[in-house]
Structure formats: structure tokens, C-alpha cells
Amino acid sequence: MVKIIYEIVPHDGGWAYRLGGAYSEAFPTHDQALEAARIVMQEQQVGDEPVTISYQDESGRWREEYSDGGDRPEVEIVDTFADEGRPQA
């Protein structure tokens, strides 16, 4: 099973979630970025119709695979900045 890890990180003067080297849009607050990542995480769990997919692998080859629409990835959010993103009392 594929595992996807979204990270909550400071980005572009605000906060974002990151997958690999790709960042989401910047959010003004840590909590907004975390909530957006949670929404994306939930959307990753929604199944789809069976389909044949084409994609290019790391070596540049085109591949085709059958997806039954129910093989959803495991998704995790890593938030090492949790305390930094919240106002101090």
C-alpha cells in the first residue's frame, strides 16, 4: 500500500502543507494549513470507479495500470511545528 505524508511547514510568509517537494498555497495561520491538509487527507480516502491509468515513471517510461478505484493510500499528517503555530497564552 502506498503511504502519503503531508507535512505542515512555514512557507511564503505563512503556513502550508507539503508533499515531497510540492507546497500547497500559503495559509495565514498554522491551523488553516492543518485544516486544509486534513481536508485533502479525507479526499484521498474517497474511492472511485475502476479505470486504466497511464503515467510516466521516474525513468521516463510510460506505464499503464488498472486501478479498481478502491485501493486508497494510507495518509498521514506530520506536524513538527504544532506548538510554533499557535499563539502563546
Summary of the structure (lengths in Angstrom):
residues: 89
radius of gyration: 16.1
end to end distance: 41.7
largest distance: 54.0
contacts: 213
relative contact order: 0.27
helix: 17%
strand: 39%
